[in-house]
Amino acid sequence: MKELGFTENNFDLIINSPGRINIIGEHTDYNNGFVLPTAIDRKIQFKLKKNDTLKTCNVYSNNFNTSFSFELDKVKKSEQQWENFILGVVYEIQQLSNKLEGFDCVLESDIPIGSGVSSSAALECGLAYGLNELFNIGLSKLVIVELSQRAEHNYVGTKCGIMDQFASVMSKKDHVILLDCQSLDYEFVPFKVEPYKILLLNTNVSHNLASGEYNIRRSQCEEGVKIIQKKYAAVNSLRDVSMEMLNEFKNELSPVVFNRCTYVIEEKTRVLNSVEALKNNKLDLLGEYMYETHSGLQHLYEVSCPELDFLVDFSKKYNEVIGARVMGGGFGGCTINLIHKDAINGFVEEISEAYFKNFNIKLTAFEAMPSEGTTINK
Ligand code: GLA
């Protein structure tokens, strides 16, 4: 840190950029469906300052105890994947504005990495938000969200949807966002689930397949749409496809593509039903939908893994857990559990022990509170 010339208090700006949870609506965002995410009380903090150079940028990560520097006129992909989140955002801002100048940035995070709570979106959006403020660029929140998503596509290589970036920036404390990923219309829904709470169980595995398999799922959905379009020209995405329509193509689609599409179409309806259940305080029903989502992700979309399935199955033995499923892209990371607050300690103890016995891996558990999106401390 010394080498970057920082002293503790000379930052121009501090940004808090949160991770996110998603109650339901997985792998629906890039299919133009609905999602129900919100930011959580885990964040990356960015300390930023102009460094009075025209083009030299220095970034330091407290967590990794590492730094890197680059020049604004020579931004290109790095061999170090974490640097690409930063470089990608800078590149995308440069496509929209010429106001960037040299800056120093220190990062500190309490979001577990590779756990399905989107430390990536927090990193992209926090930097985009901070640079926008620091250099008075004038980008709207939605533009910050979209450019951060493009950074992930173009520099990191995951063809993600818009959910994570949207949730990280736009969330409102104590609410979840019902986001229509086609129109980007959204509604804040109060997250009133007393006496239940959101508990995340981190498998502490993140299978390397994740990014490649994610892009494969996306293209399998597109493959399905292409075939359906031959008869239904107005169909643009799986958003426009019903199960009746899909069934007409059962013989033309490969079984794998058929399963992927089935999951997405069912999940689209499940999100809307879940929002009704939440609004009407039918929490048991909301929990059942979460279990149904897990089953779809396990058997039809095939983005689960033995560790996640174990945690979800184990939770079914407890009446106090009313819903559980894999959250985020899959292949590891966290399960999200809706659990009675009085049962949390006992449940965590028993499931941690059972998990360790089975996989020889330590489980980590933490509660997540629906929180405000990106905030600035000046
Ligand atoms: C990742 C992506 C999101 C979304 C989820 C799955 O978190 O970044 O866009 O597709 O997976 O729902």
Residues whose N, C-alpha, C, O or C-beta is under 5 A from the ligand:
A	BS01	GLA	G25 E26 H27 T28 D29 C160 G161 I162 M163 D164 G328 G329
